[in-house]
Amino acid sequence: MTDTKWLAIYEEFITKLKETRPNGPYNKLDISKHYTNESVGMYGWRYSRHHIDEINISGATLKDIPEFKTGDSIIVDFSERFLLHYMIVLAGNTMPNHGMVTPLIKSGLTSAEAIKKWDELVVEACKTYNIEYVPGWTKKLTIFHRGTSN
């Protein structure tokens, strides 16, 4: 069930980010033209392109359709990316919604550790951007509904 409150918060945050962050079609948005990128360990790269439409269509599905290459995107830092995906989880509009756990698991964490790291990032990002933090939000992750958490 979609939570329109979180859809609105997501849209407002994207609008705020667009004031200072490069945005445009995914295939034309070149991070190296705007930032010097660097690895931030288990979190991946400092900057990445975020498909704005992920609030409406899961990234797992989006990557398989033509719009993946040309969809409206924005360059965000890793903390903002995890925060945006927190909002996506709370909006409840897409399934699966636990894709942000994957890179953390690939770095050697268990699912539970990965979720804890994501939650720690969200707590700090919510403070930074003055966004409501919802305790227990991780229970809405589809990883728990697929029998794959450990």
N, C-alpha and C positions, 0 to 999 in steps of 0.2 A: 504494500500500500504506500503510495507516494505521500510524503510529508511536504506540503507546499511551503511551509515555513523555511525548510532547509533548501528548497529550490530557490527561494528568494534570497536567502543568505548567500548561497553560492553565486547567483547572478550579481548581487551587490559586490561581492568580493572580487569577482572577475572584472567588473567595471572599474573598481578601484585599482586593481593591478594594471589594467590597460592604460591608466594615466601615466605609468612610468615604465612599463615592460613592453618590449617589442611583441607584436602580434600580427597574425596574418595567416595565409594558407600554410598548412603544415610543410608542404614540399618547397616552399619559398622562404621559410623561416630558418635562417642559418645562424646558429648560436655563435659561431666564431666571428661573425661580423659585429657582434654586440658585446661579447664577454670572452674572457680567457677562462676556459673550462678546466676543471680539475676533479680528480677522484676524491670523494668524501667517504672512502672505505665502504662499509656495508650498505650505505645509502645510495651508492651509485655515483653519478656525476653531480657536481654542484648545480649545474643548470640543465634543464631539459625542456622539450616542447610538450605542452599539455594540450590535448584535444579538448576544447571547450565543451563540445557536445557529449563528453563522457558522462555528464549528468543525466543524459537521456538514453545513451546506448553504451553498454559495457565495453571497455577497452578490449576485452577478449573477443567480442563480436565485431567491434569497429575495425580492427586490424584486417578483417577478412572482406571488407567492402571497399569499393572504389573511393569513397569519400575519405578514407583514411589518409590518402596522400594529399588531398586538397582541402580538407576540413579546416575550419577556423581554429587556430591554435595560439598559444601564448607561451613565451619563455618564462619559466618560473624556477626558483631555486628549490633544492630538495625539501626544505622545510615547508615551503608553500605547496609543493606537490603533495606531500603527505597530508597537509591540512585540507587541500581541495578534495582528496579522496576520502577523508573523514566526513566531509560534508556530503559527498556522494553516497556514502554508506547511510548516513542519517536521512537523506532524502528518500531512500528506499525505492528508487526508480529503476535500478539496473541489477541484473544478476548475470554472472557472478560479480561480487563487489570486493573481493579480497585480494586483488592483484598486487597490491602494494606489499603484501607479505612475501611474495615470490622472490624478489631480489634479496631480501633479508635471509630467507631460508637458504638461498644459493650461497650466501656468504658463510653458512655453517650453523646458523641458529635453528633451533626447533621452531615449530609453528607458534608455540606458546611464547617463546623468547622473542620471536619476530613481532608478534602482536604487542607484546609489552614495549618493545623499542618504538613501534609506531605510535602507541599511546603516549609514551614519554615525549615524543616530538610534538604530538598534537597538544598536549598540556601546555608546553612552552609557546607554541605558535598561537594558541587561543589567547594567551596572555598578551603576546606581542601585538596581535591584530584586534584585540578586544572582541573576540568571538566567543559565544557561549560554549562551555565545555560540558558535555553530557556524560556523567559517570555511567559506566556499563555499556557504552556505545558499541564496544567490540562484540557484544552478544548478537549484534545484527549482521556480523560478517558471515557470508555464505559458507566459509570454510567450516563452520560449526554444523551446518545443515547438510554437509556432504560426507560427514564422517571422516574428515581428513585432518582434524586437529590432533595434536599430541602434546 
